[in-house]
Amino acid sequence: MKKITLSSSDQTFFGLVADAAFTNPFSEKRQQLDSQIAGLAGKDKQTGLAWPQVVPVMMEKVRAKLAQLDKVAGGVAAIRAFDGEGNQELMKYVFLFDVFHHFALHFDALIRKQEKTADKLLTASFAPKAMEQLTQRGFTPQEAVRSLALFYQIRRAFYFIQQGLIGQSDCMRQLRMDLWNNIFTYDIRGYEQYLWDRMEDFATILEGPTGSGKGAAAAAIGKSCFIPFNPADNTFQSSFMELFVPANLSQYAPSLLESELFGHTRGAFTGAVSEHEGLFGLCRPHGTIFLDEIGEVGPQAQVKLLKVLEERLYTPVGSHKPKRFHGRVIAATNRPVAELRRDGAFREDFYYRLCADCIRMPSLAQRIEQNPQELAELVEHFTRQITSDYNPKLRDKVLEVIRTRLPKGYGWPGNVRELAQCIRRVILKDDYQPQEIPAHSRAEQIKEGLEKSILSADELVSQYCKLLYDKHSSYQDVARIAGLDWRTAKKFVVRK
């Protein structure tokens, strides 16, 4: 095959493509690179194209350039057809980028089908064609198999982060970037070379208020683990659905927590009539266990979890034979980690073994403050989920109820979970009246109102009196603490 020498303009163009291949897809830099490749840099506003619409234009440009190289080569231009190791390395990344995008929608279809079929292994019917394209471009069969596994992981990560965590506020954009880096690190080339099978050493803490989406964030990470490809039967070796093991620790009694996490042998304690696997035993290699409400776990359980994180070993209750844990740990808490540590509820050694990465989930109030349009976007998203269809009339109805029935600057103490329930309530009753706010949440609302400067003096006094009444259940106590006449105190407590 004729040797190909890249012109300086081709090197510049394909350099941009290679950079795009390894840039966080949720970053502004990636959008800028795609626009440059598509020849739309600085023209996006003129064309009216959003980023998802830029990608097809970009790929047309890339494939047109590759077609020119194929013509020069007199066939399919392969990696070794290019002069110099640098150009060969450059074109390797360009070819991977092209094949990945060629089969992206096929991967999406496989992901959606796998979501519905749980642990059943599905045939990737498109895989032989993808393998053929890679080998034609000069990849060995082993490299092609590895590339397919990485493609599948990349597409799952994009799918679950994009679909599960919507919103265009700055804090949500940053969250999606953080989740991507948590899966692949900031440099996916280094991940592919050194870390794809070593991510179990990177435990993560998700911190954020109740209902802010910590479960969705954990699922996005856990369902995006590396899964090897088996070319013999064109399947990926595991279902991502069975590789994510979620557990809410607050639902277990302290006396049963160890058994639920690590399992037990038959006869280990009264009522142990059979052997029990435990959640850590259910987590397979490359899998992830999600420990929600980690702040509710006592010191004794923290010591045992620390041992698992440090030694990768655990012992079922009643057994003397340790078992190896191969998965990754994600922990979550709705209580500030700094507060847990300060109060002694979180052991320092346990914290430092968990905190390879700490990701903060934004509240719904913060998201709406940064981008008011995000509320409408979320309402549309949840109405689609609830009704299995796009219903603009229902969306508009919900937004009207929120506008007319809730106070201006409402803090959404239940966050996105409360918003979803608000939509259901509107469907059922054509109305939404939030329940009285618990004392601790009321304090947070007062703080938020002060930070946003949206509380009048009367509203501030009323909220404070209600907080005191929640705690003491006495108008006299409220009056005494607030320094008010008891009739005035009552007036502020019962005020709507």
Contacts in CASP RR format, 6 or more apart in sequence:
PFRMAT RR
TARGET T0000
AUTHOR 0000-0000-0000
METHOD contacts of the structure
MODEL  1
MKKITLSSSDQTFFGLVADAAFTNPFSEKRQQLDSQIAGLAGKDKQTGLA
WPQVVPVMMEKVRAKLAQLDKVAGGVAAIRAFDGEGNQELMKYVFLFDVF
HHFALHFDALIRKQEKTADKLLTASFAPKAMEQLTQRGFTPQEAVRSLAL
FYQIRRAFYFIQQGLIGQSDCMRQLRMDLWNNIFTYDIRGYEQYLWDRME
DFATILEGPTGSGKGAAAAAIGKSCFIPFNPADNTFQSSFMELFVPANLS
QYAPSLLESELFGHTRGAFTGAVSEHEGLFGLCRPHGTIFLDEIGEVGPQ
AQVKLLKVLEERLYTPVGSHKPKRFHGRVIAATNRPVAELRRDGAFREDF
YYRLCADCIRMPSLAQRIEQNPQELAELVEHFTRQITSDYNPKLRDKVLE
VIRTRLPKGYGWPGNVRELAQCIRRVILKDDYQPQEIPAHSRAEQIKEGL
EKSILSADELVSQYCKLLYDKHSSYQDVARIAGLDWRTAKKFVVRK
1 73 0 8 1.000
1 74 0 8 1.000
1 75 0 8 1.000
1 77 0 8 1.000
1 78 0 8 1.000
1 81 0 8 1.000
2 72 0 8 1.000
2 73 0 8 1.000
2 74 0 8 1.000
2 81 0 8 1.000
3 81 0 8 1.000
3 82 0 8 1.000
3 83 0 8 1.000
4 69 0 8 1.000
4 72 0 8 1.000
4 73 0 8 1.000
4 77 0 8 1.000
4 81 0 8 1.000
4 82 0 8 1.000
4 83 0 8 1.000
5 82 0 8 1.000
5 83 0 8 1.000
5 87 0 8 1.000
6 14 0 8 1.000
6 82 0 8 1.000
6 83 0 8 1.000
6 87 0 8 1.000
6 90 0 8 1.000
10 65 0 8 1.000
11 87 0 8 1.000
11 90 0 8 1.000
13 37 0 8 1.000
13 65 0 8 1.000
14 65 0 8 1.000
14 90 0 8 1.000
14 91 0 8 1.000
14 94 0 8 1.000
15 90 0 8 1.000
15 94 0 8 1.000
16 33 0 8 1.000
16 36 0 8 1.000
16 37 0 8 1.000
17 37 0 8 1.000
17 62 0 8 1.000
17 93 0 8 1.000
17 94 0 8 1.000
17 97 0 8 1.000
18 90 0 8 1.000
18 93 0 8 1.000
18 94 0 8 1.000
18 97 0 8 1.000
19 33 0 8 1.000
20 30 0 8 1.000
20 33 0 8 1.000
20 34 0 8 1.000
20 37 0 8 1.000
20 58 0 8 1.000
20 97 0 8 1.000
21 93 0 8 1.000
21 94 0 8 1.000
21 96 0 8 1.000
21 97 0 8 1.000
21 100 0 8 1.000
22 93 0 8 1.000
22 187 0 8 1.000
22 188 0 8 1.000
22 189 0 8 1.000
23 29 0 8 1.000
23 30 0 8 1.000
23 33 0 8 1.000
24 30 0 8 1.000
24 177 0 8 1.000
24 180 0 8 1.000
24 181 0 8 1.000
24 186 0 8 1.000
25 158 0 8 1.000
25 180 0 8 1.000
26 161 0 8 1.000
26 173 0 8 1.000
26 176 0 8 1.000
26 177 0 8 1.000
26 180 0 8 1.000
27 177 0 8 1.000
31 51 0 8 1.000
31 54 0 8 1.000
32 41 0 8 1.000
34 51 0 8 1.000
34 54 0 8 1.000
34 55 0 8 1.000
34 58 0 8 1.000
35 41 0 8 1.000
35 42 0 8 1.000
35 43 0 8 1.000
35 44 0 8 1.000
35 54 0 8 1.000
35 58 0 8 1.000
37 58 0 8 1.000
37 61 0 8 1.000
37 62 0 8 1.000
38 54 0 8 1.000
38 57 0 8 1.000
38 58 0 8 1.000
38 60 0 8 1.000
38 61 0 8 1.000
39 57 0 8 1.000
39 61 0 8 1.000
40 47 0 8 1.000
40 49 0 8 1.000
40 54 0 8 1.000
40 57 0 8 1.000
44 54 0 8 1.000
49 57 0 8 1.000
55 101 0 8 1.000
59 98 0 8 1.000
59 101 0 8 1.000
62 94 0 8 1.000
62 97 0 8 1.000
62 98 0 8 1.000
62 101 0 8 1.000
63 98 0 8 1.000
66 77 0 8 1.000
66 94 0 8 1.000
66 98 0 8 1.000
69 77 0 8 1.000
70 76 0 8 1.000
70 77 0 8 1.000
73 81 0 8 1.000
76 136 0 8 1.000
76 137 0 8 1.000
77 91 0 8 1.000
77 137 0 8 1.000
78 136 0 8 1.000
78 137 0 8 1.000
78 138 0 8 1.000
79 88 0 8 1.000
79 91 0 8 1.000
79 92 0 8 1.000
79 95 0 8 1.000
79 137 0 8 1.000
79 138 0 8 1.000
79 139 0 8 1.000
80 88 0 8 1.000
80 138 0 8 1.000
82 88 0 8 1.000
82 90 0 8 1.000
82 91 0 8 1.000
92 139 0 8 1.000
95 134 0 8 1.000
95 137 0 8 1.000
95 138 0 8 1.000
95 139 0 8 1.000
96 134 0 8 1.000
96 147 0 8 1.000
99 130 0 8 1.000
99 133 0 8 1.000
99 134 0 8 1.000
99 137 0 8 1.000
99 147 0 8 1.000
99 151 0 8 1.000
100 151 0 8 1.000
100 154 0 8 1.000
100 155 0 8 1.000
102 130 0 8 1.000
102 133 0 8 1.000
103 126 0 8 1.000
103 129 0 8 1.000
103 130 0 8 1.000
103 151 0 8 1.000
104 155 0 8 1.000
106 124 0 8 1.000
106 126 0 8 1.000
106 130 0 8 1.000
107 151 0 8 1.000
107 152 0 8 1.000
107 155 0 8 1.000
107 156 0 8 1.000
108 155 0 8 1.000
108 159 0 8 1.000
110 122 0 8 1.000
110 124 0 8 1.000
110 152 0 8 1.000
111 155 0 8 1.000
111 156 0 8 1.000
111 159 0 8 1.000
111 240 0 8 1.000
113 122 0 8 1.000
114 122 0 8 1.000
114 239 0 8 1.000
114 240 0 8 1.000
114 241 0 8 1.000
115 241 0 8 1.000
117 239 0 8 1.000
117 241 0 8 1.000
118 239 0 8 1.000
118 241 0 8 1.000
118 242 0 8 1.000
119 239 0 8 1.000
119 241 0 8 1.000
119 242 0 8 1.000
120 239 0 8 1.000
121 235 0 8 1.000
121 236 0 8 1.000
121 237 0 8 1.000
121 238 0 8 1.000
121 239 0 8 1.000
122 235 0 8 1.000
122 236 0 8 1.000
122 239 0 8 1.000
123 233 0 8 1.000
123 234 0 8 1.000
123 235 0 8 1.000
124 148 0 8 1.000
124 152 0 8 1.000
124 229 0 8 1.000
124 234 0 8 1.000
124 235 0 8 1.000
124 236 0 8 1.000
125 234 0 8 1.000
127 148 0 8 1.000
127 229 0 8 1.000
127 231 0 8 1.000
127 234 0 8 1.000
128 234 0 8 1.000
130 144 0 8 1.000
130 148 0 8 1.000
130 151 0 8 1.000
131 141 0 8 1.000
131 144 0 8 1.000
131 145 0 8 1.000
131 148 0 8 1.000
131 231 0 8 1.000
134 143 0 8 1.000
134 144 0 8 1.000
134 147 0 8 1.000
134 148 0 8 1.000
135 141 0 8 1.000
135 144 0 8 1.000
139 147 0 8 1.000
141 231 0 8 1.000
145 228 0 8 1.000
145 229 0 8 1.000
145 231 0 8 1.000
146 229 0 8 1.000
148 229 0 8 1.000
149 226 0 8 1.000
149 227 0 8 1.000
149 228 0 8 1.000
149 229 0 8 1.000
149 236 0 8 1.000
150 192 0 8 1.000
150 196 0 8 1.000
150 226 0 8 1.000
152 227 0 8 1.000
152 229 0 8 1.000
152 236 0 8 1.000
153 183 0 8 1.000
153 224 0 8 1.000
153 225 0 8 1.000
153 226 0 8 1.000
153 227 0 8 1.000
154 184 0 8 1.000
154 188 0 8 1.000
156 223 0 8 1.000
156 224 0 8 1.000
156 240 0 8 1.000
157 179 0 8 1.000
157 180 0 8 1.000
157 183 0 8 1.000
157 184 0 8 1.000
157 220 0 8 1.000
157 224 0 8 1.000
160 219 0 8 1.000
160 220 0 8 1.000
160 223 0 8 1.000
160 224 0 8 1.000
161 176 0 8 1.000
161 179 0 8 1.000
161 180 0 8 1.000
161 220 0 8 1.000
161 224 0 8 1.000
162 176 0 8 1.000
164 216 0 8 1.000
164 219 0 8 1.000
164 220 0 8 1.000
165 172 0 8 1.000
165 175 0 8 1.000
165 176 0 8 1.000
165 179 0 8 1.000
165 213 0 8 1.000
165 216 0 8 1.000
165 217 0 8 1.000
165 220 0 8 1.000
166 172 0 8 1.000
166 377 0 8 1.000
166 378 0 8 1.000
166 381 0 8 1.000
167 173 0 8 1.000
167 367 0 8 1.000
167 371 0 8 1.000
167 374 0 8 1.000
167 377 0 8 1.000
167 378 0 8 1.000
168 371 0 8 1.000
168 373 0 8 1.000
168 374 0 8 1.000
168 377 0 8 1.000
169 362 0 8 1.000
169 366 0 8 1.000
169 367 0 8 1.000
169 368 0 8 1.000
169 370 0 8 1.000
169 371 0 8 1.000
169 374 0 8 1.000
170 370 0 8 1.000
170 371 0 8 1.000
171 362 0 8 1.000
171 366 0 8 1.000
171 367 0 8 1.000
171 370 0 8 1.000
172 362 0 8 1.000
172 367 0 8 1.000
172 374 0 8 1.000
175 217 0 8 1.000
175 359 0 8 1.000
175 361 0 8 1.000
175 362 0 8 1.000
178 357 0 8 1.000
178 359 0 8 1.000
179 217 0 8 1.000
179 220 0 8 1.000
179 221 0 8 1.000
179 359 0 8 1.000
182 202 0 8 1.000
182 204 0 8 1.000
182 221 0 8 1.000
182 357 0 8 1.000
182 359 0 8 1.000
183 199 0 8 1.000
183 221 0 8 1.000
183 224 0 8 1.000
184 191 0 8 1.000
185 191 0 8 1.000
185 195 0 8 1.000
196 226 0 8 1.000
197 226 0 8 1.000
197 286 0 8 1.000
199 225 0 8 1.000
199 226 0 8 1.000
199 328 0 8 1.000
200 287 0 8 1.000
200 312 0 8 1.000
200 325 0 8 1.000
200 326 0 8 1.000
200 327 0 8 1.000
200 328 0 8 1.000
200 329 0 8 1.000
201 356 0 8 1.000
202 328 0 8 1.000
202 356 0 8 1.000
202 357 0 8 1.000
203 309 0 8 1.000
203 328 0 8 1.000
203 329 0 8 1.000
203 330 0 8 1.000
203 331 0 8 1.000
203 353 0 8 1.000
203 354 0 8 1.000
203 355 0 8 1.000
203 356 0 8 1.000
203 357 0 8 1.000
204 221 0 8 1.000
204 328 0 8 1.000
204 329 0 8 1.000
204 330 0 8 1.000
204 331 0 8 1.000
204 354 0 8 1.000
204 356 0 8 1.000
204 357 0 8 1.000
204 358 0 8 1.000
204 359 0 8 1.000
205 294 0 8 1.000
205 330 0 8 1.000
205 331 0 8 1.000
205 332 0 8 1.000
205 333 0 8 1.000
205 337 0 8 1.000
205 354 0 8 1.000
205 355 0 8 1.000
205 357 0 8 1.000
205 358 0 8 1.000
205 359 0 8 1.000
206 214 0 8 1.000
206 215 0 8 1.000
206 217 0 8 1.000
206 218 0 8 1.000
206 330 0 8 1.000
206 331 0 8 1.000
206 332 0 8 1.000
206 333 0 8 1.000
206 359 0 8 1.000
206 361 0 8 1.000
207 332 0 8 1.000
207 333 0 8 1.000
207 334 0 8 1.000
207 336 0 8 1.000
207 337 0 8 1.000
207 358 0 8 1.000
207 359 0 8 1.000
207 360 0 8 1.000
207 361 0 8 1.000
208 214 0 8 1.000
208 332 0 8 1.000
208 333 0 8 1.000
208 334 0 8 1.000
208 360 0 8 1.000
208 361 0 8 1.000
208 363 0 8 1.000
209 334 0 8 1.000
209 361 0 8 1.000
209 363 0 8 1.000
209 413 0 8 1.000
209 414 0 8 1.000
209 415 0 8 1.000
209 444 0 8 1.000
210 334 0 8 1.000
210 414 0 8 1.000
210 415 0 8 1.000
210 417 0 8 1.000
211 334 0 8 1.000
211 414 0 8 1.000
211 415 0 8 1.000
211 416 0 8 1.000
211 417 0 8 1.000
211 418 0 8 1.000
212 334 0 8 1.000
212 361 0 8 1.000
212 362 0 8 1.000
212 363 0 8 1.000
212 364 0 8 1.000
212 415 0 8 1.000
212 416 0 8 1.000
213 361 0 8 1.000
213 415 0 8 1.000
213 416 0 8 1.000
213 417 0 8 1.000
214 292 0 8 1.000
214 332 0 8 1.000
214 334 0 8 1.000
214 361 0 8 1.000
215 246 0 8 1.000
215 290 0 8 1.000
215 292 0 8 1.000
215 332 0 8 1.000
217 359 0 8 1.000
217 361 0 8 1.000
218 244 0 8 1.000
218 246 0 8 1.000
218 288 0 8 1.000
218 290 0 8 1.000
218 292 0 8 1.000
218 330 0 8 1.000
218 332 0 8 1.000
219 244 0 8 1.000
219 246 0 8 1.000
219 290 0 8 1.000
221 288 0 8 1.000
221 330 0 8 1.000
222 240 0 8 1.000
222 243 0 8 1.000
222 244 0 8 1.000
222 287 0 8 1.000
222 288 0 8 1.000
222 290 0 8 1.000
222 328 0 8 1.000
222 330 0 8 1.000
223 240 0 8 1.000
223 241 0 8 1.000
223 243 0 8 1.000
223 244 0 8 1.000
224 240 0 8 1.000
225 240 0 8 1.000
225 243 0 8 1.000
225 244 0 8 1.000
225 286 0 8 1.000
225 287 0 8 1.000
225 288 0 8 1.000
225 328 0 8 1.000
226 286 0 8 1.000
227 236 0 8 1.000
227 237 0 8 1.000
227 238 0 8 1.000
227 240 0 8 1.000
227 243 0 8 1.000
227 286 0 8 1.000
228 236 0 8 1.000
228 237 0 8 1.000
229 235 0 8 1.000
229 236 0 8 1.000
229 237 0 8 1.000
230 236 0 8 1.000
230 237 0 8 1.000
238 284 0 8 1.000
238 286 0 8 1.000
242 284 0 8 1.000
243 283 0 8 1.000
243 284 0 8 1.000
243 286 0 8 1.000
243 287 0 8 1.000
243 288 0 8 1.000
244 287 0 8 1.000
244 288 0 8 1.000
244 290 0 8 1.000
245 279 0 8 1.000
245 282 0 8 1.000
245 283 0 8 1.000
245 287 0 8 1.000
245 288 0 8 1.000
245 289 0 8 1.000
245 290 0 8 1.000
246 289 0 8 1.000
246 290 0 8 1.000
246 292 0 8 1.000
247 260 0 8 1.000
247 261 0 8 1.000
247 279 0 8 1.000
247 289 0 8 1.000
247 290 0 8 1.000
247 291 0 8 1.000
247 292 0 8 1.000
248 292 0 8 1.000
248 293 0 8 1.000
249 257 0 8 1.000
249 291 0 8 1.000
249 292 0 8 1.000
249 293 0 8 1.000
249 294 0 8 1.000
249 295 0 8 1.000
249 296 0 8 1.000
249 297 0 8 1.000
250 292 0 8 1.000
250 293 0 8 1.000
250 296 0 8 1.000
252 260 0 8 1.000
254 298 0 8 1.000
254 301 0 8 1.000
257 297 0 8 1.000
257 301 0 8 1.000
258 301 0 8 1.000
258 304 0 8 1.000
258 317 0 8 1.000
259 268 0 8 1.000
259 269 0 8 1.000
259 272 0 8 1.000
259 276 0 8 1.000
259 278 0 8 1.000
259 317 0 8 1.000
260 278 0 8 1.000
260 279 0 8 1.000
261 278 0 8 1.000
261 279 0 8 1.000
261 280 0 8 1.000
261 301 0 8 1.000
261 304 0 8 1.000
261 305 0 8 1.000
261 314 0 8 1.000
262 278 0 8 1.000
262 280 0 8 1.000
262 281 0 8 1.000
262 304 0 8 1.000
262 314 0 8 1.000
262 315 0 8 1.000
262 316 0 8 1.000
262 317 0 8 1.000
263 276 0 8 1.000
263 277 0 8 1.000
263 278 0 8 1.000
263 280 0 8 1.000
263 281 0 8 1.000
263 316 0 8 1.000
263 317 0 8 1.000
264 272 0 8 1.000
264 275 0 8 1.000
264 276 0 8 1.000
264 278 0 8 1.000
264 316 0 8 1.000
264 317 0 8 1.000
264 318 0 8 1.000
264 319 0 8 1.000
265 272 0 8 1.000
265 275 0 8 1.000
265 316 0 8 1.000
265 317 0 8 1.000
265 318 0 8 1.000
265 319 0 8 1.000
266 272 0 8 1.000
266 273 0 8 1.000
266 274 0 8 1.000
266 275 0 8 1.000
267 273 0 8 1.000
267 318 0 8 1.000
268 316 0 8 1.000
268 317 0 8 1.000
268 318 0 8 1.000
268 319 0 8 1.000
269 317 0 8 1.000
269 318 0 8 1.000
272 317 0 8 1.000
276 316 0 8 1.000
278 316 0 8 1.000
279 289 0 8 1.000
280 289 0 8 1.000
280 308 0 8 1.000
280 314 0 8 1.000
280 323 0 8 1.000
280 325 0 8 1.000
281 323 0 8 1.000
281 325 0 8 1.000
283 289 0 8 1.000
283 325 0 8 1.000
283 326 0 8 1.000
283 327 0 8 1.000
284 326 0 8 1.000
284 327 0 8 1.000
285 326 0 8 1.000
285 327 0 8 1.000
286 326 0 8 1.000
286 327 0 8 1.000
287 326 0 8 1.000
287 327 0 8 1.000
287 328 0 8 1.000
288 327 0 8 1.000
288 328 0 8 1.000
288 329 0 8 1.000
288 330 0 8 1.000
289 327 0 8 1.000
289 328 0 8 1.000
289 329 0 8 1.000
289 330 0 8 1.000
290 330 0 8 1.000
290 331 0 8 1.000
290 332 0 8 1.000
291 297 0 8 1.000
291 305 0 8 1.000
291 329 0 8 1.000
291 330 0 8 1.000
291 331 0 8 1.000
291 332 0 8 1.000
292 331 0 8 1.000
292 332 0 8 1.000
293 332 0 8 1.000
293 333 0 8 1.000
293 334 0 8 1.000
294 331 0 8 1.000
294 332 0 8 1.000
294 333 0 8 1.000
294 354 0 8 1.000
295 333 0 8 1.000
295 335 0 8 1.000
295 340 0 8 1.000
295 345 0 8 1.000
295 346 0 8 1.000
297 305 0 8 1.000
298 345 0 8 1.000
299 347 0 8 1.000
302 346 0 8 1.000
302 347 0 8 1.000
302 350 0 8 1.000
303 347 0 8 1.000
303 350 0 8 1.000
304 314 0 8 1.000
305 329 0 8 1.000
305 350 0 8 1.000
306 347 0 8 1.000
306 349 0 8 1.000
306 350 0 8 1.000
306 353 0 8 1.000
307 313 0 8 1.000
307 314 0 8 1.000
308 314 0 8 1.000
308 325 0 8 1.000
308 329 0 8 1.000
309 329 0 8 1.000
309 353 0 8 1.000
309 354 0 8 1.000
310 353 0 8 1.000
312 324 0 8 1.000
312 325 0 8 1.000
312 326 0 8 1.000
313 322 0 8 1.000
313 323 0 8 1.000
313 324 0 8 1.000
313 325 0 8 1.000
314 322 0 8 1.000
314 323 0 8 1.000
314 325 0 8 1.000
315 321 0 8 1.000
315 322 0 8 1.000
315 323 0 8 1.000
316 323 0 8 1.000
329 354 0 8 1.000
331 354 0 8 1.000
333 340 0 8 1.000
337 346 0 8 1.000
337 351 0 8 1.000
337 358 0 8 1.000
340 346 0 8 1.000
341 348 0 8 1.000
341 351 0 8 1.000
363 412 0 8 1.000
363 415 0 8 1.000
364 378 0 8 1.000
364 411 0 8 1.000
364 412 0 8 1.000
364 414 0 8 1.000
364 415 0 8 1.000
364 416 0 8 1.000
364 418 0 8 1.000
364 419 0 8 1.000
365 409 0 8 1.000
365 411 0 8 1.000
365 412 0 8 1.000
365 448 0 8 1.000
367 374 0 8 1.000
368 374 0 8 1.000
368 375 0 8 1.000
368 412 0 8 1.000
369 452 0 8 1.000
375 399 0 8 1.000
375 402 0 8 1.000
375 419 0 8 1.000
376 395 0 8 1.000
376 399 0 8 1.000
378 416 0 8 1.000
378 419 0 8 1.000
379 395 0 8 1.000
379 398 0 8 1.000
379 399 0 8 1.000
379 402 0 8 1.000
379 419 0 8 1.000
379 423 0 8 1.000
380 390 0 8 1.000
380 395 0 8 1.000
382 419 0 8 1.000
382 420 0 8 1.000
382 423 0 8 1.000
383 390 0 8 1.000
383 391 0 8 1.000
383 394 0 8 1.000
383 395 0 8 1.000
383 398 0 8 1.000
383 423 0 8 1.000
384 390 0 8 1.000
384 391 0 8 1.000
385 420 0 8 1.000
386 420 0 8 1.000
386 423 0 8 1.000
386 424 0 8 1.000
386 427 0 8 1.000
387 394 0 8 1.000
394 423 0 8 1.000
394 426 0 8 1.000
394 427 0 8 1.000
397 426 0 8 1.000
397 430 0 8 1.000
398 422 0 8 1.000
398 423 0 8 1.000
398 426 0 8 1.000
401 422 0 8 1.000
401 426 0 8 1.000
401 430 0 8 1.000
401 431 0 8 1.000
401 432 0 8 1.000
402 410 0 8 1.000
402 422 0 8 1.000
402 432 0 8 1.000
405 431 0 8 1.000
405 432 0 8 1.000
405 433 0 8 1.000
406 432 0 8 1.000
406 434 0 8 1.000
408 454 0 8 1.000
409 452 0 8 1.000
409 454 0 8 1.000
410 434 0 8 1.000
411 445 0 8 1.000
411 448 0 8 1.000
412 418 0 8 1.000
412 419 0 8 1.000
413 434 0 8 1.000
413 437 0 8 1.000
413 441 0 8 1.000
413 444 0 8 1.000
413 445 0 8 1.000
414 441 0 8 1.000
418 434 0 8 1.000
422 432 0 8 1.000
422 434 0 8 1.000
425 431 0 8 1.000
425 432 0 8 1.000
426 432 0 8 1.000
437 445 0 8 1.000
438 470 0 8 1.000
439 467 0 8 1.000
439 470 0 8 1.000
439 471 0 8 1.000
442 463 0 8 1.000
442 466 0 8 1.000
442 467 0 8 1.000
442 470 0 8 1.000
443 467 0 8 1.000
445 463 0 8 1.000
446 455 0 8 1.000
446 460 0 8 1.000
446 463 0 8 1.000
446 464 0 8 1.000
446 467 0 8 1.000
449 455 0 8 1.000
450 460 0 8 1.000
455 463 0 8 1.000
458 492 0 8 1.000
458 495 0 8 1.000
461 482 0 8 1.000
461 492 0 8 1.000
462 492 0 8 1.000
462 493 0 8 1.000
462 495 0 8 1.000
464 482 0 8 1.000
465 478 0 8 1.000
465 482 0 8 1.000
465 484 0 8 1.000
465 489 0 8 1.000
465 492 0 8 1.000
465 493 0 8 1.000
466 492 0 8 1.000
466 493 0 8 1.000
468 477 0 8 1.000
468 478 0 8 1.000
468 481 0 8 1.000
468 482 0 8 1.000
469 475 0 8 1.000
469 478 0 8 1.000
469 493 0 8 1.000
472 478 0 8 1.000
472 481 0 8 1.000
475 486 0 8 1.000
475 489 0 8 1.000
475 490 0 8 1.000
475 493 0 8 1.000
476 486 0 8 1.000
478 484 0 8 1.000
478 486 0 8 1.000
478 489 0 8 1.000
478 490 0 8 1.000
478 493 0 8 1.000
479 485 0 8 1.000
479 486 0 8 1.000
479 488 0 8 1.000
479 489 0 8 1.000
482 489 0 8 1.000
484 492 0 8 1.000
END
